Amino acid sequence: MLRNLLPVLFCGLALCASGLRAEDKKSLPPIRALLITGGCCHDYTKQKQILPEAISKRANVEWTVVHQGGSSTDAMIPFYENENWAKGYDVVVHNECFAGASDPAWTGKILKPHREGVPAVVIHCAMHCYRDKTDEWFKFLGVTSRGHGANYPFEVVNLEPDNPIMKGFGEKWPTPKGELYIIEKVWPSAKPLAHAMSRDTKKNEVCIWTNLYTDRTRVFGTTIGHHNEEMNDEVFQNYITRGLLWACDKLNDDYLVPAKEIKIEHVPDPTANQPKGPQGQPTPARKTGGKKVLAPKNLALGKKATALTSQVGNGHKPENAIDGDLSTRWCANNDQTGNWWQVDLGQPEEIKGCRVTWEFGDRAYAYLIEGSADGKTWKTLVDATNSNNKPQVCEHKFDATDVRYVKISIPGLSPGAWASFYELEVLGKELVETVVYSEKEAQSRKLLTGIKAPPGFDVSLFAAPPDAGYPTCLAVAPTGEVFIGIDENGSLDAKPNRGRVVRAVDRDGDGVAEEFKTFASMDSPRGIVFVGKTLYVMHPPSLTAFHDDNGDGVSDRSEVLVEGLGFDLKFRGADHTTNGMQLGIDGHLYVAVGDYGFIKAKDKSGRELQLLGGGVVRVRTDGTGLEIVSRGQRNIYDVAVDPYLNLFTRDNTNDGGGWNVRLSHVIPSGQYGYPSLYINFPDEIVQPLADYGGGSPCGSLFVDEGALPAPFGHAFYTCDWGRSIVYRHPLQA
C-alpha cells in the first residue's frame, strides 16, 4: 500500500508547489489516445466520431483513430502487424470486434505493449475479441464474458459512489438502449464499479470496472456502448472520460479541461478497397445498377430541418428527411392533418424543383410546398392539396429565386398514412454527377426503401412482383435455387387455384433471380422443404411430396403424405391453420400448427391424430410416424429446428391478458398454455424463454451456416410483421 501511496503524495506535493493556474493547466501536453475500432455488428463509423469528440470536450485528449477490418469477425488488421504499434500513445481504447482472430501469437502481439505498461480502455465488444482458447485476453480485460443478452434498456447501479471515476454518476442510470454482457468471471485483479440486472440470467452482471493488468497496467472497462444512443448519453460520456483519465493516472483537475481543439487523425485502412468474404475470400461483385449522369444538386442535403411535431422517441427526426438515406425518415407524432416540415438551405437559392419520397407508395398524400426568403412570407411552389395520385416518389419542376426556406405542409391524409417521408430533395440549378436508374432498377430500389440492416449486411432485391408476389414461405436448395410459396389469397381470402410454388434461379451470380418456373401448384402453400429432387409442401389440409424426377425444375408427380392436417378453403382462409415446416436431422418434418388445430389427420400408415388448439407435430419424410410434439401454442407460423433437435417458436400468449409475444423452447410433450393456462395455471405449463410484450409474431428459423461470420452463422432468428423487424436471439443453455 505504501508503494502505491507514495507517487500519489509526491504528485500532490508537486502540484501544490507549482501553484498551477487555470491557464497553465491548459498548456499541459494533451493525452495522446489511440482508438482501435472495426469488425462486426456495430456502427463504428459514427462511434469513432462520437467517442473522441465527447471525451475531448471534457478532457485534454487528442486522438488517432484506426478503423480497419471491415465488418468481418476474423480480421487480423494491418495496424497490429507493426511490433511497435502502440509506441507514442499514452492510452489505447479498444472498441473492436474480432472474435474469430483466434491465433494466440496474434493475441500476444496485441497484449505486449499493455504488459509493458501502456494503459487501456475496453468498451463493449472488446469482450468479444481474440477467442484463442486461452484466457490471456480475458485476463487483460479483467472479466470473462463469452456472450450477451437481448437488446433492451437496463438500469445501471453505482456500486462505488466514492470512486472518482463514478463522480456525478448518481445512484442509478437507466440506459436509453442496451445489450448487457453476461460475466462468467471477475478476475481477482478487477474491481467492479457498477452492475445491472440481466433479464436473461436473472443476475446482476458487472458492466463498469477497473483492472490492474500484470500488476502495472491500468485498464478501465465497460460492457456498455453497443448503441449510439448510449454513447451519446451524457452519463456514459462522463464516466468513460473519467475512466480514461484514471487509466492514464491523470484523473485530476489539470486534465479535466476541454482540449483547445478537437484533434482526430484517421489512419487509412489499406484493405478498404479489397472486399472480403466471411473467411477472407474475395466476394463476387454485386451489380449495383444505375448510370452516372449530370443532375441538379440537392440543396437540402445535410441542412437544418424542423417540424411541427416529430416521433423523436422512435428516431423519426426532422433531419432524417435530408440525410440522403432512404432507410431513415421523418414522421409526425400523430395521425392528424396540419403537420408541417421545413428546411433551412442556409442562404437564398435559385431552385428548379423538388422531389419527395413518401413513406408509402399506395396512399394519397395531400400536400403544399412553399418557399420563403425570411421564413415569414411564403409563396406557393407546389399545390398538391387536391391530388389523388399515389406514387411514392413525387417530383415537381418549377423555377423559383431567393428561396432560403422550403416548407411542406400536409393538410390531408388517406387512411393509415401519417405525415411521413423518407427524403425531401430541393433541386438547384447547379448540375452535379449523380446516379440514375432504369425503371426496373428504380422499382427495386423503391421496394427496398425503409429496409435497414445492421452494419456489415447488404440489402438487395432477389425477386419481386409479378414473379414473386404474395410470398408465404421460402426454401433454398444447396445448389442455390430458391423455392417461393405464393398464395394470392393472402391469409383471409378463400378462392381456389390461387397458390403455387415458384422456383427462382440466379444464373449469373449477381444476387438477382432471372429465371422463374412454377414448380407445382396447390392451394395455400404455407411451409416448404426441399431435399434432393423432392419438394415437401404443407398446404392445409395436406402435406404433399412433389417429385422432380428429371431435374428440369418442374414437379413430375406428387404423393400425399398426411391428409386432414388443418382445414381447407371451404372452412375459411388459410390463417390460423397448419403453417411453416422444417426438416430435423432425425428425418422428421416438424410442422407448426395454428390454434385451429385439426380434427382427423391421417398419415400414410393409417395413423390418425387430433389436436385441439395449436402446437407442433412431426412426421417422417415417407409419410409415417405422425405424432404430436407439443400443445398450447397460439397460431405459430413457423417452428425452428437447430442441429441438436432443439425446437423454438414465437407466438402470442393471449388467454385474456393481452397479445404478448412469447419465445419458447419446445420440449417434446410440452404444454404451453393457450388458451386458458398461461395466466391462470402457470405452474402447469412450460414457461416461455421470454415475453416481449405486444406484437405479431410470424417466421422462425435456426441458421447453421459456417460460411457466415460469428455470431450470425449459428443463430436463431424470428420475425414480427407487426413491428416489421427480423430479430436474432442469442441463446444460452
Helices and strands as residue ranges (DSSP letters): H 2-18, H 22-25, E 31-39, H 44-56, E 61-67, G 78-81, E 91-97, H 104-115, E 120-123, G 124-128, H 136-141, E 143-144, E 147-151, E 155-158, G 164-166, E 172-174, E 179-182, E 185-186, E 190-197, E 204-213, E 217-222, H 228-231, H 234-247, E 264-267, E 291-298, E 304-307, G 312-314, G 318-322, E 330-331, E 339-358, E 365-372, E 378-384, E 393-413, E 420-436, H 439-448, E 471-476, E 482-487, E 499-505, E 515-521, E 527-531, E 534-539, E 542-547, E 557-563, E 578-583, E 588-593, E 598-603, E 608-611, E 614-620, E 627-633, E 640-641, E 647-652, E 660-666, E 670-671, H 677-680, G 682-684, E 690-694, E 697-704, E 714-720, E 725-729
